[in-house]
Amino acid sequence: MHTVLARVALRWPVRTGVRWQVLPIGTTEPGNRRDAVRAPLRLRFQVTERGSGAVFRGRTTDLSENGMRGRLEATSTAPSEGAPVDVGLLLRGAVFPLPGRWQTVIGDEDGWDVAVAFTDLAESMADLLRSHVFAALREQRRLSLL
């Protein structure tokens, strides 16, 4: 992905919304939308909302040192998007506590697709997550899954 500075030249309404004409005002630069490498991983986790005390269980779909996406089992209680949470992530045979916040919550009849942004992680925990992500990517590449 590349990024470029731009300015809005024109903006006009159309039936389906708004159209924009944007003109570049600089040179393109290599960029990355994410600050951390993400790996497709299926790990068990439990999330507790700090405010309500509601507990949710599920499996990750991917993981990075900045956050995770996952699928929660169906419950009668809905996760509250934006709420602070405590994540217990099963990693290397132990449960690691990770503070975070619900970033995205999308529900259906079978459960919830969620994203959690980790907050205030200790550097040692970020290092552990990063090393696990890179090890998983190396193994998936070795097995030709990527």
ChimeraX commands (.cxc) that place a marker at each C-alpha (Angstrom):
marker #1 position 0.00,0.00,0.00 radius 0.5
marker #1 position 1.20,3.51,-0.74 radius 0.5
marker #1 position 0.10,6.79,0.82 radius 0.5
marker #1 position 0.06,10.27,-0.66 radius 0.5
marker #1 position -0.93,13.71,0.63 radius 0.5
marker #1 position -3.94,15.09,-1.23 radius 0.5
marker #1 position -6.42,17.94,-1.25 radius 0.5
marker #1 position -10.11,17.94,-2.06 radius 0.5
marker #1 position -10.69,19.64,-5.43 radius 0.5
marker #1 position -14.44,19.06,-5.84 radius 0.5
marker #1 position -17.26,17.59,-3.80 radius 0.5
marker #1 position -20.75,17.06,-5.22 radius 0.5
marker #1 position -23.89,15.13,-4.26 radius 0.5
marker #1 position -25.10,12.14,-6.28 radius 0.5
marker #1 position -28.07,9.78,-5.78 radius 0.5
marker #1 position -25.94,7.26,-3.89 radius 0.5
marker #1 position -24.12,9.72,-1.62 radius 0.5
marker #1 position -21.28,12.12,-2.30 radius 0.5
marker #1 position -18.52,12.10,-4.93 radius 0.5
marker #1 position -15.10,13.50,-4.21 radius 0.5
marker #1 position -12.36,14.57,-6.57 radius 0.5
marker #1 position -9.05,14.43,-4.74 radius 0.5
marker #1 position -5.80,15.73,-6.21 radius 0.5
marker #1 position -2.38,14.53,-5.01 radius 0.5
marker #1 position -0.10,17.24,-3.66 radius 0.5
marker #1 position 2.93,15.13,-2.84 radius 0.5
marker #1 position 4.80,12.01,-3.81 radius 0.5
marker #1 position 3.68,8.51,-2.90 radius 0.5
marker #1 position 5.37,6.77,-0.01 radius 0.5
marker #1 position 5.28,3.12,0.99 radius 0.5
marker #1 position 2.94,2.65,3.91 radius 0.5
marker #1 position 1.20,0.07,6.01 radius 0.5
marker #1 position -2.26,0.46,7.47 radius 0.5
marker #1 position -1.27,-1.59,10.50 radius 0.5
marker #1 position 1.44,-0.89,13.03 radius 0.5
marker #1 position 1.95,-4.58,13.82 radius 0.5
marker #1 position 2.20,-7.86,11.97 radius 0.5
marker #1 position -0.96,-9.97,12.23 radius 0.5
marker #1 position -1.17,-13.78,11.93 radius 0.5
marker #1 position -4.21,-15.99,11.38 radius 0.5
marker #1 position -4.33,-17.96,14.65 radius 0.5
marker #1 position -7.01,-20.00,16.44 radius 0.5
marker #1 position -6.43,-19.59,20.17 radius 0.5
marker #1 position -8.92,-19.87,23.01 radius 0.5
marker #1 position -9.69,-16.76,25.03 radius 0.5
marker #1 position -12.03,-15.37,27.65 radius 0.5
marker #1 position -13.07,-11.72,27.89 radius 0.5
marker #1 position -14.50,-10.00,30.96 radius 0.5
marker #1 position -16.09,-6.57,30.59 radius 0.5
marker #1 position -14.81,-4.40,33.42 radius 0.5
marker #1 position -18.03,-2.39,33.86 radius 0.5
marker #1 position -20.68,-5.11,33.67 radius 0.5
marker #1 position -18.63,-8.15,34.66 radius 0.5
marker #1 position -20.07,-10.04,31.68 radius 0.5
marker #1 position -17.88,-12.97,30.60 radius 0.5
marker #1 position -17.48,-14.14,27.01 radius 0.5
marker #1 position -15.54,-17.10,25.58 radius 0.5
marker #1 position -14.32,-17.74,22.08 radius 0.5
marker #1 position -11.45,-18.33,19.67 radius 0.5
marker #1 position -9.24,-15.87,17.89 radius 0.5
marker #1 position -9.25,-15.59,14.11 radius 0.5
marker #1 position -6.08,-13.51,14.09 radius 0.5
marker #1 position -3.67,-11.92,16.52 radius 0.5
marker #1 position -1.12,-9.12,16.67 radius 0.5
marker #1 position 0.67,-7.28,19.45 radius 0.5
marker #1 position -1.90,-4.47,19.07 radius 0.5
marker #1 position -5.06,-6.54,19.21 radius 0.5
marker #1 position -7.02,-9.54,18.08 radius 0.5
marker #1 position -10.09,-10.54,16.17 radius 0.5
marker #1 position -12.19,-13.49,17.19 radius 0.5
marker #1 position -15.50,-15.29,17.33 radius 0.5
marker #1 position -17.44,-15.41,20.59 radius 0.5
marker #1 position -19.85,-18.16,21.54 radius 0.5
marker #1 position -23.50,-17.09,21.51 radius 0.5
marker #1 position -24.70,-15.72,24.85 radius 0.5
marker #1 position -27.77,-13.90,26.10 radius 0.5
marker #1 position -25.64,-10.83,26.82 radius 0.5
marker #1 position -24.25,-8.67,24.01 radius 0.5
marker #1 position -20.72,-7.26,24.23 radius 0.5
marker #1 position -20.73,-3.46,24.63 radius 0.5
marker #1 position -18.69,-1.91,21.82 radius 0.5
marker #1 position -16.10,0.51,23.25 radius 0.5
marker #1 position -16.19,-1.02,26.75 radius 0.5
marker #1 position -12.89,-1.72,28.55 radius 0.5
marker #1 position -12.19,-5.44,28.89 radius 0.5
marker #1 position -9.74,-7.91,30.37 radius 0.5
marker #1 position -8.72,-10.67,27.96 radius 0.5
marker #1 position -7.37,-14.01,29.15 radius 0.5
marker #1 position -5.53,-15.50,26.15 radius 0.5
marker #1 position -4.42,-19.14,26.18 radius 0.5
marker #1 position -0.90,-19.03,24.78 radius 0.5
marker #1 position 1.82,-21.67,25.13 radius 0.5
marker #1 position -0.23,-23.61,27.68 radius 0.5
marker #1 position -0.81,-20.66,30.02 radius 0.5
marker #1 position -3.43,-17.91,30.28 radius 0.5
marker #1 position -2.01,-14.41,29.79 radius 0.5
marker #1 position -3.98,-11.35,30.97 radius 0.5
marker #1 position -4.28,-8.57,28.38 radius 0.5
marker #1 position -6.07,-5.26,29.02 radius 0.5
marker #1 position -8.08,-3.98,26.09 radius 0.5
marker #1 position -11.22,-2.42,24.68 radius 0.5
marker #1 position -13.96,-3.81,22.40 radius 0.5
marker #1 position -13.20,-2.22,19.04 radius 0.5
marker #1 position -15.83,-3.88,16.83 radius 0.5
marker #1 position -18.81,-6.06,17.73 radius 0.5
marker #1 position -20.95,-7.70,15.03 radius 0.5
marker #1 position -23.52,-10.27,16.10 radius 0.5
marker #1 position -25.61,-12.95,14.44 radius 0.5
marker #1 position -27.64,-15.93,15.66 radius 0.5
marker #1 position -24.52,-18.07,16.17 radius 0.5
marker #1 position -22.33,-15.65,18.14 radius 0.5
marker #1 position -20.32,-12.47,17.87 radius 0.5
marker #1 position -17.46,-11.41,15.60 radius 0.5
marker #1 position -15.32,-9.07,17.66 radius 0.5
marker #1 position -12.14,-7.06,17.53 radius 0.5
marker #1 position -10.25,-6.11,20.67 radius 0.5
marker #1 position -7.60,-3.39,20.76 radius 0.5
marker #1 position -5.03,-4.08,23.47 radius 0.5
marker #1 position -4.29,-1.11,25.75 radius 0.5
marker #1 position -1.37,-0.38,28.04 radius 0.5
marker #1 position 0.45,-3.66,27.31 radius 0.5
marker #1 position 3.72,-4.20,29.10 radius 0.5
marker #1 position 6.62,-4.33,26.64 radius 0.5
marker #1 position 7.41,-7.90,27.71 radius 0.5
marker #1 position 3.83,-8.96,26.83 radius 0.5
marker #1 position 4.01,-7.19,23.46 radius 0.5
marker #1 position 7.31,-9.02,22.81 radius 0.5
marker #1 position 5.71,-12.36,23.71 radius 0.5
marker #1 position 2.75,-11.75,21.36 radius 0.5
marker #1 position 5.07,-10.57,18.57 radius 0.5
marker #1 position 7.29,-13.64,18.88 radius 0.5
marker #1 position 4.24,-15.93,18.84 radius 0.5
marker #1 position 2.86,-14.20,15.73 radius 0.5
marker #1 position 6.16,-14.48,13.85 radius 0.5
marker #1 position 6.59,-18.13,14.90 radius 0.5
marker #1 position 3.08,-18.91,13.62 radius 0.5
marker #1 position 3.77,-17.15,10.31 radius 0.5
marker #1 position 7.05,-19.06,9.89 radius 0.5
marker #1 position 5.28,-22.38,10.56 radius 0.5
marker #1 position 2.45,-21.56,8.17 radius 0.5
marker #1 position 4.94,-20.59,5.50 radius 0.5
marker #1 position 6.87,-23.82,6.11 radius 0.5
marker #1 position 3.66,-25.77,5.65 radius 0.5
marker #1 position 2.84,-23.64,2.56 radius 0.5
marker #1 position -0.38,-22.35,4.11 radius 0.5
marker #1 position 0.47,-18.74,3.26 radius 0.5
marker link #1:1,2 radius 0.2
marker link #1:2,3 radius 0.2
marker link #1:3,4 radius 0.2
marker link #1:4,5 radius 0.2
marker link #1:5,6 radius 0.2
marker link #1:6,7 radius 0.2
marker link #1:7,8 radius 0.2
marker link #1:8,9 radius 0.2
marker link #1:9,10 radius 0.2
marker link #1:10,11 radius 0.2
marker link #1:11,12 radius 0.2
marker link #1:12,13 radius 0.2
marker link #1:13,14 radius 0.2
marker link #1:14,15 radius 0.2
marker link #1:15,16 radius 0.2
marker link #1:16,17 radius 0.2
marker link #1:17,18 radius 0.2
marker link #1:18,19 radius 0.2
marker link #1:19,20 radius 0.2
marker link #1:20,21 radius 0.2
marker link #1:21,22 radius 0.2
marker link #1:22,23 radius 0.2
marker link #1:23,24 radius 0.2
marker link #1:24,25 radius 0.2
marker link #1:25,26 radius 0.2
marker link #1:26,27 radius 0.2
marker link #1:27,28 radius 0.2
marker link #1:28,29 radius 0.2
marker link #1:29,30 radius 0.2
marker link #1:30,31 radius 0.2
marker link #1:31,32 radius 0.2
marker link #1:32,33 radius 0.2
marker link #1:33,34 radius 0.2
marker link #1:34,35 radius 0.2
marker link #1:35,36 radius 0.2
marker link #1:36,37 radius 0.2
marker link #1:37,38 radius 0.2
marker link #1:38,39 radius 0.2
marker link #1:39,40 radius 0.2
marker link #1:40,41 radius 0.2
marker link #1:41,42 radius 0.2
marker link #1:42,43 radius 0.2
marker link #1:43,44 radius 0.2
marker link #1:44,45 radius 0.2
marker link #1:45,46 radius 0.2
marker link #1:46,47 radius 0.2
marker link #1:47,48 radius 0.2
marker link #1:48,49 radius 0.2
marker link #1:49,50 radius 0.2
marker link #1:50,51 radius 0.2
marker link #1:51,52 radius 0.2
marker link #1:52,53 radius 0.2
marker link #1:53,54 radius 0.2
marker link #1:54,55 radius 0.2
marker link #1:55,56 radius 0.2
marker link #1:56,57 radius 0.2
marker link #1:57,58 radius 0.2
marker link #1:58,59 radius 0.2
marker link #1:59,60 radius 0.2
marker link #1:60,61 radius 0.2
marker link #1:61,62 radius 0.2
marker link #1:62,63 radius 0.2
marker link #1:63,64 radius 0.2
marker link #1:64,65 radius 0.2
marker link #1:65,66 radius 0.2
marker link #1:66,67 radius 0.2
marker link #1:67,68 radius 0.2
marker link #1:68,69 radius 0.2
marker link #1:69,70 radius 0.2
marker link #1:70,71 radius 0.2
marker link #1:71,72 radius 0.2
marker link #1:72,73 radius 0.2
marker link #1:73,74 radius 0.2
marker link #1:74,75 radius 0.2
marker link #1:75,76 radius 0.2
marker link #1:76,77 radius 0.2
marker link #1:77,78 radius 0.2
marker link #1:78,79 radius 0.2
marker link #1:79,80 radius 0.2
marker link #1:80,81 radius 0.2
marker link #1:81,82 radius 0.2
marker link #1:82,83 radius 0.2
marker link #1:83,84 radius 0.2
marker link #1:84,85 radius 0.2
marker link #1:85,86 radius 0.2
marker link #1:86,87 radius 0.2
marker link #1:87,88 radius 0.2
marker link #1:88,89 radius 0.2
marker link #1:89,90 radius 0.2
marker link #1:90,91 radius 0.2
marker link #1:91,92 radius 0.2
marker link #1:92,93 radius 0.2
marker link #1:93,94 radius 0.2
marker link #1:94,95 radius 0.2
marker link #1:95,96 radius 0.2
marker link #1:96,97 radius 0.2
marker link #1:97,98 radius 0.2
marker link #1:98,99 radius 0.2
marker link #1:99,100 radius 0.2
marker link #1:100,101 radius 0.2
marker link #1:101,102 radius 0.2
marker link #1:102,103 radius 0.2
marker link #1:103,104 radius 0.2
marker link #1:104,105 radius 0.2
marker link #1:105,106 radius 0.2
marker link #1:106,107 radius 0.2
marker link #1:107,108 radius 0.2
marker link #1:108,109 radius 0.2
marker link #1:109,110 radius 0.2
marker link #1:110,111 radius 0.2
marker link #1:111,112 radius 0.2
marker link #1:112,113 radius 0.2
marker link #1:113,114 radius 0.2
marker link #1:114,115 radius 0.2
marker link #1:115,116 radius 0.2
marker link #1:116,117 radius 0.2
marker link #1:117,118 radius 0.2
marker link #1:118,119 radius 0.2
marker link #1:119,120 radius 0.2
marker link #1:120,121 radius 0.2
marker link #1:121,122 radius 0.2
marker link #1:122,123 radius 0.2
marker link #1:123,124 radius 0.2
marker link #1:124,125 radius 0.2
marker link #1:125,126 radius 0.2
marker link #1:126,127 radius 0.2
marker link #1:127,128 radius 0.2
marker link #1:128,129 radius 0.2
marker link #1:129,130 radius 0.2
marker link #1:130,131 radius 0.2
marker link #1:131,132 radius 0.2
marker link #1:132,133 radius 0.2
marker link #1:133,134 radius 0.2
marker link #1:134,135 radius 0.2
marker link #1:135,136 radius 0.2
marker link #1:136,137 radius 0.2
marker link #1:137,138 radius 0.2
marker link #1:138,139 radius 0.2
marker link #1:139,140 radius 0.2
marker link #1:140,141 radius 0.2
marker link #1:141,142 radius 0.2
marker link #1:142,143 radius 0.2
marker link #1:143,144 radius 0.2
marker link #1:144,145 radius 0.2
marker link #1:145,146 radius 0.2
view
